[in-house]
Amino acid sequence: MLLLSLETSSPICAVALHHLTDGRLLGQSELRLEKSHSTHLTVLIEQLVANAGFALADLGAVAVSDGPGSYTGLRIGAAAAKGLCFALDIPLVAVGTLPALAHQVAARTPRAATYLYAPMLDARRQEVYTALYRADGTEVLAPTNLILDADALAEHLAQSPLLCFGSGAVKFQALVGDQANALFLAGVQPSAIATGELGLAAYHRQDFRDVAYYEPFYLKEVYTTTPKGH
């Protein structure tokens, strides 16, 4: 029984495979190509499962990055996850992109309990999707689309060192980089492995989503425009 994890909330298209019983990581694959999700996600899934020596019929659940993040990427990941779960009659698990990023960093940080973890995803202009977590995953600040200024997160910065990371962190660093409690990590990207690690815990809690009605957590309204002439 295997857990397949899909991470499509960012420009990275990533998949991972864990054993549901003992949590072992069996493999992972990713493409760092812009707009690769729609054409490559299914191929990555099939190749990863086959290369690990299994078939799709061996899947016991699918975990998908729940957002926030790229609207198109989240839609593609959700559609693929729902299709697999429906076809194989297996549970669907949704894992928040922000807690997965925080988990990914906290698991590799010495003296992890010293810090609050502030994953930040670029939401255009001076806005980021962010939240605050403790090392054990406890939520300190719920996911929000935060407009950045010099006073953003000031109350939390006054009380604890903040580790900031993700595609939106550089915008925050430009505003508060001289504050002693504002610490920044470069190069942190969403990972299907982290999605899978939190997905395993959700699976064993039987925290499943309705396959028919599941929608990703976009956090803010998606704006669309009508082409001219229509």
PyMOL CGO cylinders between C-alpha atoms (Angstrom):
from pymol import cmd
from pymol.cgo import CYLINDER

trace = [
    CYLINDER, 0.00, 0.00, 0.00, 1.56, 3.21, -1.20, 0.3, 1, 1, 1, 1, 1, 1,
    CYLINDER, 1.56, 3.21, -1.20, 0.98, 6.94, -0.76, 0.3, 1, 1, 1, 1, 1, 1,
    CYLINDER, 0.98, 6.94, -0.76, 1.50, 9.00, -3.89, 0.3, 1, 1, 1, 1, 1, 1,
    CYLINDER, 1.50, 9.00, -3.89, 2.09, 12.71, -3.21, 0.3, 1, 1, 1, 1, 1, 1,
    CYLINDER, 2.09, 12.71, -3.21, 1.69, 15.52, -5.74, 0.3, 1, 1, 1, 1, 1, 1,
    CYLINDER, 1.69, 15.52, -5.74, 3.17, 19.01, -5.35, 0.3, 1, 1, 1, 1, 1, 1,
    CYLINDER, 3.17, 19.01, -5.35, 2.00, 21.41, -8.05, 0.3, 1, 1, 1, 1, 1, 1,
    CYLINDER, 2.00, 21.41, -8.05, 1.47, 24.68, -6.15, 0.3, 1, 1, 1, 1, 1, 1,
    CYLINDER, 1.47, 24.68, -6.15, 4.67, 26.27, -7.53, 0.3, 1, 1, 1, 1, 1, 1,
    CYLINDER, 4.67, 26.27, -7.53, 6.54, 26.23, -10.86, 0.3, 1, 1, 1, 1, 1, 1,
    CYLINDER, 6.54, 26.23, -10.86, 8.05, 22.93, -9.70, 0.3, 1, 1, 1, 1, 1, 1,
    CYLINDER, 8.05, 22.93, -9.70, 6.10, 19.83, -10.72, 0.3, 1, 1, 1, 1, 1, 1,
    CYLINDER, 6.10, 19.83, -10.72, 6.96, 17.13, -8.17, 0.3, 1, 1, 1, 1, 1, 1,
    CYLINDER, 6.96, 17.13, -8.17, 5.79, 13.68, -7.11, 0.3, 1, 1, 1, 1, 1, 1,
    CYLINDER, 5.79, 13.68, -7.11, 6.85, 11.35, -4.28, 0.3, 1, 1, 1, 1, 1, 1,
    CYLINDER, 6.85, 11.35, -4.28, 6.07, 7.82, -3.20, 0.3, 1, 1, 1, 1, 1, 1,
    CYLINDER, 6.07, 7.82, -3.20, 5.97, 6.61, 0.43, 0.3, 1, 1, 1, 1, 1, 1,
    CYLINDER, 5.97, 6.61, 0.43, 5.07, 3.27, 1.96, 0.3, 1, 1, 1, 1, 1, 1,
    CYLINDER, 5.07, 3.27, 1.96, 1.86, 3.71, 3.93, 0.3, 1, 1, 1, 1, 1, 1,
    CYLINDER, 1.86, 3.71, 3.93, 2.77, 1.18, 6.62, 0.3, 1, 1, 1, 1, 1, 1,
    CYLINDER, 2.77, 1.18, 6.62, 6.24, 2.25, 7.71, 0.3, 1, 1, 1, 1, 1, 1,
    CYLINDER, 6.24, 2.25, 7.71, 6.50, 5.68, 6.06, 0.3, 1, 1, 1, 1, 1, 1,
    CYLINDER, 6.50, 5.68, 6.06, 9.58, 4.83, 4.01, 0.3, 1, 1, 1, 1, 1, 1,
    CYLINDER, 9.58, 4.83, 4.01, 10.32, 7.15, 1.10, 0.3, 1, 1, 1, 1, 1, 1,
    CYLINDER, 10.32, 7.15, 1.10, 10.47, 4.94, -1.99, 0.3, 1, 1, 1, 1, 1, 1,
    CYLINDER, 10.47, 4.94, -1.99, 11.24, 7.63, -4.54, 0.3, 1, 1, 1, 1, 1, 1,
    CYLINDER, 11.24, 7.63, -4.54, 10.63, 11.16, -5.76, 0.3, 1, 1, 1, 1, 1, 1,
    CYLINDER, 10.63, 11.16, -5.76, 10.83, 13.00, -9.04, 0.3, 1, 1, 1, 1, 1, 1,
    CYLINDER, 10.83, 13.00, -9.04, 10.48, 16.64, -10.04, 0.3, 1, 1, 1, 1, 1, 1,
    CYLINDER, 10.48, 16.64, -10.04, 10.73, 18.98, -13.00, 0.3, 1, 1, 1, 1, 1, 1,
    CYLINDER, 10.73, 18.98, -13.00, 11.78, 22.60, -12.54, 0.3, 1, 1, 1, 1, 1, 1,
    CYLINDER, 11.78, 22.60, -12.54, 10.26, 23.82, -15.77, 0.3, 1, 1, 1, 1, 1, 1,
    CYLINDER, 10.26, 23.82, -15.77, 7.76, 26.66, -16.02, 0.3, 1, 1, 1, 1, 1, 1,
    CYLINDER, 7.76, 26.66, -16.02, 4.25, 25.50, -16.95, 0.3, 1, 1, 1, 1, 1, 1,
    CYLINDER, 4.25, 25.50, -16.95, 5.27, 21.83, -17.08, 0.3, 1, 1, 1, 1, 1, 1,
    CYLINDER, 5.27, 21.83, -17.08, 2.44, 20.51, -14.92, 0.3, 1, 1, 1, 1, 1, 1,
    CYLINDER, 2.44, 20.51, -14.92, -0.22, 19.88, -17.54, 0.3, 1, 1, 1, 1, 1, 1,
    CYLINDER, -0.22, 19.88, -17.54, 2.03, 17.96, -19.90, 0.3, 1, 1, 1, 1, 1, 1,
    CYLINDER, 2.03, 17.96, -19.90, 4.38, 16.18, -17.49, 0.3, 1, 1, 1, 1, 1, 1,
    CYLINDER, 4.38, 16.18, -17.49, 2.55, 15.40, -14.23, 0.3, 1, 1, 1, 1, 1, 1,
    CYLINDER, 2.55, 15.40, -14.23, 0.93, 12.18, -15.46, 0.3, 1, 1, 1, 1, 1, 1,
    CYLINDER, 0.93, 12.18, -15.46, 4.20, 11.00, -17.00, 0.3, 1, 1, 1, 1, 1, 1,
    CYLINDER, 4.20, 11.00, -17.00, 6.11, 11.71, -13.76, 0.3, 1, 1, 1, 1, 1, 1,
    CYLINDER, 6.11, 11.71, -13.76, 3.53, 9.72, -11.78, 0.3, 1, 1, 1, 1, 1, 1,
    CYLINDER, 3.53, 9.72, -11.78, 3.62, 6.71, -14.09, 0.3, 1, 1, 1, 1, 1, 1,
    CYLINDER, 3.62, 6.71, -14.09, 7.43, 6.68, -14.32, 0.3, 1, 1, 1, 1, 1, 1,
    CYLINDER, 7.43, 6.68, -14.32, 7.96, 7.03, -10.57, 0.3, 1, 1, 1, 1, 1, 1,
    CYLINDER, 7.96, 7.03, -10.57, 5.56, 4.22, -9.70, 0.3, 1, 1, 1, 1, 1, 1,
    CYLINDER, 5.56, 4.22, -9.70, 7.04, 1.94, -12.37, 0.3, 1, 1, 1, 1, 1, 1,
    CYLINDER, 7.04, 1.94, -12.37, 10.65, 2.75, -11.44, 0.3, 1, 1, 1, 1, 1, 1,
    CYLINDER, 10.65, 2.75, -11.44, 9.89, 1.87, -7.80, 0.3, 1, 1, 1, 1, 1, 1,
    CYLINDER, 9.89, 1.87, -7.80, 8.67, -1.54, -8.98, 0.3, 1, 1, 1, 1, 1, 1,
    CYLINDER, 8.67, -1.54, -8.98, 4.95, -1.02, -8.51, 0.3, 1, 1, 1, 1, 1, 1,
    CYLINDER, 4.95, -1.02, -8.51, 1.78, -0.38, -10.48, 0.3, 1, 1, 1, 1, 1, 1,
    CYLINDER, 1.78, -0.38, -10.48, -0.87, 2.28, -10.02, 0.3, 1, 1, 1, 1, 1, 1,
    CYLINDER, -0.87, 2.28, -10.02, -3.12, -0.44, -8.58, 0.3, 1, 1, 1, 1, 1, 1,
    CYLINDER, -3.12, -0.44, -8.58, -0.73, -0.60, -5.60, 0.3, 1, 1, 1, 1, 1, 1,
    CYLINDER, -0.73, -0.60, -5.60, -1.63, 2.93, -4.51, 0.3, 1, 1, 1, 1, 1, 1,
    CYLINDER, -1.63, 2.93, -4.51, -3.55, 3.14, -1.24, 0.3, 1, 1, 1, 1, 1, 1,
    CYLINDER, -3.55, 3.14, -1.24, -4.05, 6.92, -1.15, 0.3, 1, 1, 1, 1, 1, 1,
    CYLINDER, -4.05, 6.92, -1.15, -3.08, 10.15, -2.90, 0.3, 1, 1, 1, 1, 1, 1,
    CYLINDER, -3.08, 10.15, -2.90, -1.91, 13.30, -1.10, 0.3, 1, 1, 1, 1, 1, 1,
    CYLINDER, -1.91, 13.30, -1.10, -2.08, 16.59, -2.98, 0.3, 1, 1, 1, 1, 1, 1,
    CYLINDER, -2.08, 16.59, -2.98, -0.72, 20.04, -2.21, 0.3, 1, 1, 1, 1, 1, 1,
    CYLINDER, -0.72, 20.04, -2.21, -3.79, 21.98, -1.13, 0.3, 1, 1, 1, 1, 1, 1,
    CYLINDER, -3.79, 21.98, -1.13, -2.50, 25.53, -1.62, 0.3, 1, 1, 1, 1, 1, 1,
    CYLINDER, -2.50, 25.53, -1.62, -2.25, 28.40, -1.53, 0.3, 1, 1, 1, 1, 1, 1,
    CYLINDER, -2.25, 28.40, -1.53, -0.13, 28.83, -4.63, 0.3, 1, 1, 1, 1, 1, 1,
    CYLINDER, -0.13, 28.83, -4.63, -0.45, 28.87, -8.40, 0.3, 1, 1, 1, 1, 1, 1,
    CYLINDER, -0.45, 28.87, -8.40, -4.11, 28.70, -9.35, 0.3, 1, 1, 1, 1, 1, 1,
    CYLINDER, -4.11, 28.70, -9.35, -3.40, 26.70, -12.51, 0.3, 1, 1, 1, 1, 1, 1,
    CYLINDER, -3.40, 26.70, -12.51, -0.93, 24.39, -10.79, 0.3, 1, 1, 1, 1, 1, 1,
    CYLINDER, -0.93, 24.39, -10.79, -3.31, 23.64, -7.93, 0.3, 1, 1, 1, 1, 1, 1,
    CYLINDER, -3.31, 23.64, -7.93, -6.13, 22.90, -10.38, 0.3, 1, 1, 1, 1, 1, 1,
    CYLINDER, -6.13, 22.90, -10.38, -3.95, 20.48, -12.34, 0.3, 1, 1, 1, 1, 1, 1,
    CYLINDER, -3.95, 20.48, -12.34, -2.78, 18.69, -9.20, 0.3, 1, 1, 1, 1, 1, 1,
    CYLINDER, -2.78, 18.69, -9.20, -6.30, 18.43, -7.82, 0.3, 1, 1, 1, 1, 1, 1,
    CYLINDER, -6.30, 18.43, -7.82, -7.66, 17.05, -11.09, 0.3, 1, 1, 1, 1, 1, 1,
    CYLINDER, -7.66, 17.05, -11.09, -4.94, 14.41, -11.29, 0.3, 1, 1, 1, 1, 1, 1,
    CYLINDER, -4.94, 14.41, -11.29, -5.37, 13.39, -7.64, 0.3, 1, 1, 1, 1, 1, 1,
    CYLINDER, -5.37, 13.39, -7.64, -9.16, 13.20, -7.89, 0.3, 1, 1, 1, 1, 1, 1,
    CYLINDER, -9.16, 13.20, -7.89, -8.95, 11.17, -11.10, 0.3, 1, 1, 1, 1, 1, 1,
    CYLINDER, -8.95, 11.17, -11.10, -6.64, 8.61, -9.51, 0.3, 1, 1, 1, 1, 1, 1,
    CYLINDER, -6.64, 8.61, -9.51, -8.68, 8.38, -6.33, 0.3, 1, 1, 1, 1, 1, 1,
    CYLINDER, -8.68, 8.38, -6.33, -11.92, 7.94, -8.23, 0.3, 1, 1, 1, 1, 1, 1,
    CYLINDER, -11.92, 7.94, -8.23, -10.51, 5.34, -10.64, 0.3, 1, 1, 1, 1, 1, 1,
    CYLINDER, -10.51, 5.34, -10.64, -8.78, 3.30, -7.92, 0.3, 1, 1, 1, 1, 1, 1,
    CYLINDER, -8.78, 3.30, -7.92, -11.41, 3.91, -5.19, 0.3, 1, 1, 1, 1, 1, 1,
    CYLINDER, -11.41, 3.91, -5.19, -8.81, 5.14, -2.70, 0.3, 1, 1, 1, 1, 1, 1,
    CYLINDER, -8.81, 5.14, -2.70, -8.79, 8.09, -0.23, 0.3, 1, 1, 1, 1, 1, 1,
    CYLINDER, -8.79, 8.09, -0.23, -7.73, 11.63, -1.06, 0.3, 1, 1, 1, 1, 1, 1,
    CYLINDER, -7.73, 11.63, -1.06, -5.59, 13.60, 1.41, 0.3, 1, 1, 1, 1, 1, 1,
    CYLINDER, -5.59, 13.60, 1.41, -5.03, 17.36, 1.10, 0.3, 1, 1, 1, 1, 1, 1,
    CYLINDER, -5.03, 17.36, 1.10, -1.88, 18.92, 2.61, 0.3, 1, 1, 1, 1, 1, 1,
    CYLINDER, -1.88, 18.92, 2.61, -1.51, 22.68, 3.01, 0.3, 1, 1, 1, 1, 1, 1,
    CYLINDER, -1.51, 22.68, 3.01, 1.40, 24.12, 1.07, 0.3, 1, 1, 1, 1, 1, 1,
    CYLINDER, 1.40, 24.12, 1.07, 2.42, 26.47, 3.89, 0.3, 1, 1, 1, 1, 1, 1,
    CYLINDER, 2.42, 26.47, 3.89, 2.51, 23.88, 6.72, 0.3, 1, 1, 1, 1, 1, 1,
    CYLINDER, 2.51, 23.88, 6.72, 4.35, 21.50, 4.39, 0.3, 1, 1, 1, 1, 1, 1,
    CYLINDER, 4.35, 21.50, 4.39, 7.01, 24.14, 3.72, 0.3, 1, 1, 1, 1, 1, 1,
    CYLINDER, 7.01, 24.14, 3.72, 7.34, 24.84, 7.45, 0.3, 1, 1, 1, 1, 1, 1,
    CYLINDER, 7.34, 24.84, 7.45, 7.64, 21.12, 8.19, 0.3, 1, 1, 1, 1, 1, 1,
    CYLINDER, 7.64, 21.12, 8.19, 10.28, 20.76, 5.49, 0.3, 1, 1, 1, 1, 1, 1,
    CYLINDER, 10.28, 20.76, 5.49, 12.46, 23.47, 7.06, 0.3, 1, 1, 1, 1, 1, 1,
    CYLINDER, 12.46, 23.47, 7.06, 11.84, 22.65, 10.73, 0.3, 1, 1, 1, 1, 1, 1,
    CYLINDER, 11.84, 22.65, 10.73, 12.79, 19.00, 10.21, 0.3, 1, 1, 1, 1, 1, 1,
    CYLINDER, 12.79, 19.00, 10.21, 16.26, 20.10, 9.08, 0.3, 1, 1, 1, 1, 1, 1,
    CYLINDER, 16.26, 20.10, 9.08, 16.88, 23.01, 11.46, 0.3, 1, 1, 1, 1, 1, 1,
    CYLINDER, 16.88, 23.01, 11.46, 19.15, 22.61, 14.52, 0.3, 1, 1, 1, 1, 1, 1,
    CYLINDER, 19.15, 22.61, 14.52, 17.48, 23.68, 17.76, 0.3, 1, 1, 1, 1, 1, 1,
    CYLINDER, 17.48, 23.68, 17.76, 14.24, 23.79, 15.79, 0.3, 1, 1, 1, 1, 1, 1,
    CYLINDER, 14.24, 23.79, 15.79, 12.08, 24.79, 18.75, 0.3, 1, 1, 1, 1, 1, 1,
    CYLINDER, 12.08, 24.79, 18.75, 13.98, 28.11, 18.99, 0.3, 1, 1, 1, 1, 1, 1,
    CYLINDER, 13.98, 28.11, 18.99, 12.21, 29.59, 15.97, 0.3, 1, 1, 1, 1, 1, 1,
    CYLINDER, 12.21, 29.59, 15.97, 8.87, 30.42, 14.47, 0.3, 1, 1, 1, 1, 1, 1,
    CYLINDER, 8.87, 30.42, 14.47, 8.60, 29.34, 10.85, 0.3, 1, 1, 1, 1, 1, 1,
    CYLINDER, 8.60, 29.34, 10.85, 7.25, 31.79, 8.27, 0.3, 1, 1, 1, 1, 1, 1,
    CYLINDER, 7.25, 31.79, 8.27, 6.80, 30.22, 4.83, 0.3, 1, 1, 1, 1, 1, 1,
    CYLINDER, 6.80, 30.22, 4.83, 6.12, 32.94, 2.26, 0.3, 1, 1, 1, 1, 1, 1,
    CYLINDER, 6.12, 32.94, 2.26, 4.83, 32.37, -1.25, 0.3, 1, 1, 1, 1, 1, 1,
    CYLINDER, 4.83, 32.37, -1.25, 4.83, 35.19, -3.79, 0.3, 1, 1, 1, 1, 1, 1,
    CYLINDER, 4.83, 35.19, -3.79, 1.28, 36.46, -4.36, 0.3, 1, 1, 1, 1, 1, 1,
    CYLINDER, 1.28, 36.46, -4.36, 2.26, 39.29, -6.74, 0.3, 1, 1, 1, 1, 1, 1,
    CYLINDER, 2.26, 39.29, -6.74, 2.99, 42.94, -6.02, 0.3, 1, 1, 1, 1, 1, 1,
    CYLINDER, 2.99, 42.94, -6.02, 3.80, 43.52, -2.32, 0.3, 1, 1, 1, 1, 1, 1,
    CYLINDER, 3.80, 43.52, -2.32, 1.70, 40.57, -1.19, 0.3, 1, 1, 1, 1, 1, 1,
    CYLINDER, 1.70, 40.57, -1.19, 2.60, 37.09, 0.03, 0.3, 1, 1, 1, 1, 1, 1,
    CYLINDER, 2.60, 37.09, 0.03, 0.74, 34.03, 1.18, 0.3, 1, 1, 1, 1, 1, 1,
    CYLINDER, 0.74, 34.03, 1.18, 2.10, 33.30, 4.64, 0.3, 1, 1, 1, 1, 1, 1,
    CYLINDER, 2.10, 33.30, 4.64, 1.43, 31.75, 8.04, 0.3, 1, 1, 1, 1, 1, 1,
    CYLINDER, 1.43, 31.75, 8.04, 3.42, 31.09, 11.21, 0.3, 1, 1, 1, 1, 1, 1,
    CYLINDER, 3.42, 31.09, 11.21, 4.15, 27.70, 12.74, 0.3, 1, 1, 1, 1, 1, 1,
    CYLINDER, 4.15, 27.70, 12.74, 6.11, 26.23, 15.61, 0.3, 1, 1, 1, 1, 1, 1,
    CYLINDER, 6.11, 26.23, 15.61, 8.55, 23.41, 14.97, 0.3, 1, 1, 1, 1, 1, 1,
    CYLINDER, 8.55, 23.41, 14.97, 5.96, 20.80, 15.95, 0.3, 1, 1, 1, 1, 1, 1,
    CYLINDER, 5.96, 20.80, 15.95, 3.51, 22.14, 13.35, 0.3, 1, 1, 1, 1, 1, 1,
    CYLINDER, 3.51, 22.14, 13.35, 1.35, 24.14, 15.77, 0.3, 1, 1, 1, 1, 1, 1,
    CYLINDER, 1.35, 24.14, 15.77, -0.25, 27.05, 13.92, 0.3, 1, 1, 1, 1, 1, 1,
    CYLINDER, -0.25, 27.05, 13.92, 0.55, 30.47, 15.43, 0.3, 1, 1, 1, 1, 1, 1,
    CYLINDER, 0.55, 30.47, 15.43, -0.87, 32.58, 12.59, 0.3, 1, 1, 1, 1, 1, 1,
    CYLINDER, -0.87, 32.58, 12.59, -3.44, 31.13, 10.20, 0.3, 1, 1, 1, 1, 1, 1,
    CYLINDER, -3.44, 31.13, 10.20, -2.71, 31.27, 6.46, 0.3, 1, 1, 1, 1, 1, 1,
    CYLINDER, -2.71, 31.27, 6.46, -3.32, 34.75, 5.10, 0.3, 1, 1, 1, 1, 1, 1,
    CYLINDER, -3.32, 34.75, 5.10, -2.54, 36.89, 2.06, 0.3, 1, 1, 1, 1, 1, 1,
    CYLINDER, -2.54, 36.89, 2.06, -0.38, 39.53, 3.73, 0.3, 1, 1, 1, 1, 1, 1,
    CYLINDER, -0.38, 39.53, 3.73, 0.40, 42.94, 2.25, 0.3, 1, 1, 1, 1, 1, 1,
    CYLINDER, 0.40, 42.94, 2.25, 4.00, 43.59, 3.19, 0.3, 1, 1, 1, 1, 1, 1,
    CYLINDER, 4.00, 43.59, 3.19, 5.27, 46.76, 4.82, 0.3, 1, 1, 1, 1, 1, 1,
    CYLINDER, 5.27, 46.76, 4.82, 7.91, 47.58, 7.44, 0.3, 1, 1, 1, 1, 1, 1,
    CYLINDER, 7.91, 47.58, 7.44, 5.48, 46.69, 10.25, 0.3, 1, 1, 1, 1, 1, 1,
    CYLINDER, 5.48, 46.69, 10.25, 4.36, 43.33, 8.88, 0.3, 1, 1, 1, 1, 1, 1,
    CYLINDER, 4.36, 43.33, 8.88, 4.62, 40.57, 11.52, 0.3, 1, 1, 1, 1, 1, 1,
    CYLINDER, 4.62, 40.57, 11.52, 6.17, 43.14, 13.90, 0.3, 1, 1, 1, 1, 1, 1,
    CYLINDER, 6.17, 43.14, 13.90, 4.45, 41.68, 16.98, 0.3, 1, 1, 1, 1, 1, 1,
    CYLINDER, 4.45, 41.68, 16.98, 5.85, 38.23, 16.28, 0.3, 1, 1, 1, 1, 1, 1,
    CYLINDER, 5.85, 38.23, 16.28, 9.31, 39.54, 15.39, 0.3, 1, 1, 1, 1, 1, 1,
    CYLINDER, 9.31, 39.54, 15.39, 9.45, 41.31, 18.76, 0.3, 1, 1, 1, 1, 1, 1,
    CYLINDER, 9.45, 41.31, 18.76, 8.87, 38.04, 20.60, 0.3, 1, 1, 1, 1, 1, 1,
    CYLINDER, 8.87, 38.04, 20.60, 10.74, 35.34, 18.70, 0.3, 1, 1, 1, 1, 1, 1,
    CYLINDER, 10.74, 35.34, 18.70, 13.27, 34.71, 15.91, 0.3, 1, 1, 1, 1, 1, 1,
    CYLINDER, 13.27, 34.71, 15.91, 11.40, 34.20, 12.63, 0.3, 1, 1, 1, 1, 1, 1,
    CYLINDER, 11.40, 34.20, 12.63, 12.80, 31.92, 9.93, 0.3, 1, 1, 1, 1, 1, 1,
    CYLINDER, 12.80, 31.92, 9.93, 11.42, 33.22, 6.64, 0.3, 1, 1, 1, 1, 1, 1,
    CYLINDER, 11.42, 33.22, 6.64, 11.67, 31.27, 3.38, 0.3, 1, 1, 1, 1, 1, 1,
    CYLINDER, 11.67, 31.27, 3.38, 9.91, 30.57, 0.12, 0.3, 1, 1, 1, 1, 1, 1,
    CYLINDER, 9.91, 30.57, 0.12, 9.41, 32.51, -3.11, 0.3, 1, 1, 1, 1, 1, 1,
    CYLINDER, 9.41, 32.51, -3.11, 7.99, 35.58, -1.33, 0.3, 1, 1, 1, 1, 1, 1,
    CYLINDER, 7.99, 35.58, -1.33, 10.58, 35.93, 1.42, 0.3, 1, 1, 1, 1, 1, 1,
    CYLINDER, 10.58, 35.93, 1.42, 12.94, 38.13, -0.59, 0.3, 1, 1, 1, 1, 1, 1,
    CYLINDER, 12.94, 38.13, -0.59, 10.30, 40.89, -0.68, 0.3, 1, 1, 1, 1, 1, 1,
    CYLINDER, 10.30, 40.89, -0.68, 9.99, 40.76, 3.10, 0.3, 1, 1, 1, 1, 1, 1,
    CYLINDER, 9.99, 40.76, 3.10, 13.76, 40.73, 3.52, 0.3, 1, 1, 1, 1, 1, 1,
    CYLINDER, 13.76, 40.73, 3.52, 14.02, 44.00, 1.63, 0.3, 1, 1, 1, 1, 1, 1,
    CYLINDER, 14.02, 44.00, 1.63, 11.76, 45.61, 4.25, 0.3, 1, 1, 1, 1, 1, 1,
    CYLINDER, 11.76, 45.61, 4.25, 12.98, 44.11, 7.55, 0.3, 1, 1, 1, 1, 1, 1,
    CYLINDER, 12.98, 44.11, 7.55, 16.31, 42.48, 6.76, 0.3, 1, 1, 1, 1, 1, 1,
    CYLINDER, 16.31, 42.48, 6.76, 18.16, 44.58, 9.37, 0.3, 1, 1, 1, 1, 1, 1,
    CYLINDER, 18.16, 44.58, 9.37, 16.04, 43.28, 12.28, 0.3, 1, 1, 1, 1, 1, 1,
    CYLINDER, 16.04, 43.28, 12.28, 17.91, 40.81, 14.46, 0.3, 1, 1, 1, 1, 1, 1,
    CYLINDER, 17.91, 40.81, 14.46, 14.97, 38.39, 14.77, 0.3, 1, 1, 1, 1, 1, 1,
    CYLINDER, 14.97, 38.39, 14.77, 14.29, 38.30, 11.02, 0.3, 1, 1, 1, 1, 1, 1,
    CYLINDER, 14.29, 38.30, 11.02, 16.23, 35.37, 9.56, 0.3, 1, 1, 1, 1, 1, 1,
    CYLINDER, 16.23, 35.37, 9.56, 16.06, 34.27, 5.93, 0.3, 1, 1, 1, 1, 1, 1,
    CYLINDER, 16.06, 34.27, 5.93, 16.73, 31.01, 4.12, 0.3, 1, 1, 1, 1, 1, 1,
    CYLINDER, 16.73, 31.01, 4.12, 17.25, 31.01, 0.35, 0.3, 1, 1, 1, 1, 1, 1,
    CYLINDER, 17.25, 31.01, 0.35, 16.35, 28.29, -2.13, 0.3, 1, 1, 1, 1, 1, 1,
    CYLINDER, 16.35, 28.29, -2.13, 13.46, 26.68, -0.22, 0.3, 1, 1, 1, 1, 1, 1,
    CYLINDER, 13.46, 26.68, -0.22, 10.84, 25.34, -2.62, 0.3, 1, 1, 1, 1, 1, 1,
    CYLINDER, 10.84, 25.34, -2.62, 7.71, 23.24, -2.04, 0.3, 1, 1, 1, 1, 1, 1,
    CYLINDER, 7.71, 23.24, -2.04, 8.52, 19.53, -1.96, 0.3, 1, 1, 1, 1, 1, 1,
    CYLINDER, 8.52, 19.53, -1.96, 6.40, 16.47, -2.71, 0.3, 1, 1, 1, 1, 1, 1,
    CYLINDER, 6.40, 16.47, -2.71, 8.37, 14.65, 0.00, 0.3, 1, 1, 1, 1, 1, 1,
    CYLINDER, 8.37, 14.65, 0.00, 7.13, 17.08, 2.66, 0.3, 1, 1, 1, 1, 1, 1,
    CYLINDER, 7.13, 17.08, 2.66, 3.61, 16.79, 1.25, 0.3, 1, 1, 1, 1, 1, 1,
    CYLINDER, 3.61, 16.79, 1.25, 3.93, 13.04, 1.62, 0.3, 1, 1, 1, 1, 1, 1,
    CYLINDER, 3.93, 13.04, 1.62, 5.28, 13.19, 5.17, 0.3, 1, 1, 1, 1, 1, 1,
    CYLINDER, 5.28, 13.19, 5.17, 2.32, 15.29, 6.34, 0.3, 1, 1, 1, 1, 1, 1,
    CYLINDER, 2.32, 15.29, 6.34, 0.05, 13.24, 4.12, 0.3, 1, 1, 1, 1, 1, 1,
    CYLINDER, 0.05, 13.24, 4.12, 1.05, 10.06, 5.94, 0.3, 1, 1, 1, 1, 1, 1,
    CYLINDER, 1.05, 10.06, 5.94, -0.01, 11.57, 9.26, 0.3, 1, 1, 1, 1, 1, 1,
    CYLINDER, -0.01, 11.57, 9.26, -3.32, 12.73, 7.78, 0.3, 1, 1, 1, 1, 1, 1,
    CYLINDER, -3.32, 12.73, 7.78, -3.92, 9.29, 6.28, 0.3, 1, 1, 1, 1, 1, 1,
    CYLINDER, -3.92, 9.29, 6.28, -3.46, 7.56, 9.62, 0.3, 1, 1, 1, 1, 1, 1,
    CYLINDER, -3.46, 7.56, 9.62, -5.85, 10.09, 11.21, 0.3, 1, 1, 1, 1, 1, 1,
    CYLINDER, -5.85, 10.09, 11.21, -8.26, 9.19, 8.40, 0.3, 1, 1, 1, 1, 1, 1,
    CYLINDER, -8.26, 9.19, 8.40, -8.43, 12.89, 7.52, 0.3, 1, 1, 1, 1, 1, 1,
    CYLINDER, -8.43, 12.89, 7.52, -9.79, 12.36, 4.01, 0.3, 1, 1, 1, 1, 1, 1,
    CYLINDER, -9.79, 12.36, 4.01, -11.44, 14.73, 1.52, 0.3, 1, 1, 1, 1, 1, 1,
    CYLINDER, -11.44, 14.73, 1.52, -14.55, 14.12, -0.52, 0.3, 1, 1, 1, 1, 1, 1,
    CYLINDER, -14.55, 14.12, -0.52, -13.21, 13.14, -3.95, 0.3, 1, 1, 1, 1, 1, 1,
    CYLINDER, -13.21, 13.14, -3.95, -16.26, 14.49, -5.78, 0.3, 1, 1, 1, 1, 1, 1,
    CYLINDER, -16.26, 14.49, -5.78, -16.34, 17.93, -4.15, 0.3, 1, 1, 1, 1, 1, 1,
    CYLINDER, -16.34, 17.93, -4.15, -12.74, 18.67, -3.20, 0.3, 1, 1, 1, 1, 1, 1,
    CYLINDER, -12.74, 18.67, -3.20, -11.38, 22.06, -4.29, 0.3, 1, 1, 1, 1, 1, 1,
    CYLINDER, -11.38, 22.06, -4.29, -7.91, 23.46, -3.48, 0.3, 1, 1, 1, 1, 1, 1,
    CYLINDER, -7.91, 23.46, -3.48, -7.41, 26.19, -0.89, 0.3, 1, 1, 1, 1, 1, 1,
    CYLINDER, -7.41, 26.19, -0.89, -6.76, 29.25, -3.06, 0.3, 1, 1, 1, 1, 1, 1,
    CYLINDER, -6.76, 29.25, -3.06, -6.84, 31.65, -0.06, 0.3, 1, 1, 1, 1, 1, 1,
    CYLINDER, -6.84, 31.65, -0.06, -7.91, 34.62, -2.14, 0.3, 1, 1, 1, 1, 1, 1,
    CYLINDER, -7.91, 34.62, -2.14, -10.37, 35.07, -4.96, 0.3, 1, 1, 1, 1, 1, 1,
    CYLINDER, -10.37, 35.07, -4.96, -9.12, 34.27, -8.42, 0.3, 1, 1, 1, 1, 1, 1,
    CYLINDER, -9.12, 34.27, -8.42, -9.68, 37.07, -10.92, 0.3, 1, 1, 1, 1, 1, 1,
    CYLINDER, -9.68, 37.07, -10.92, -10.34, 36.28, -14.54, 0.3, 1, 1, 1, 1, 1, 1,
    CYLINDER, -10.34, 36.28, -14.54, -10.94, 38.54, -17.50, 0.3, 1, 1, 1, 1, 1, 1,
    CYLINDER, -10.94, 38.54, -17.50, -13.08, 38.17, -20.57, 0.3, 1, 1, 1, 1, 1, 1,
    CYLINDER, -13.08, 38.17, -20.57, -11.20, 38.45, -23.88, 0.3, 1, 1, 1, 1, 1, 1,
    CYLINDER, -11.20, 38.45, -23.88, -12.00, 41.58, -25.86, 0.3, 1, 1, 1, 1, 1, 1,
    CYLINDER, -12.00, 41.58, -25.86, -14.70, 41.14, -28.47, 0.3, 1, 1, 1, 1, 1, 1,
    CYLINDER, -14.70, 41.14, -28.47, -16.73, 38.71, -26.34, 0.3, 1, 1, 1, 1, 1, 1,
]
cmd.load_cgo(trace, "trace")
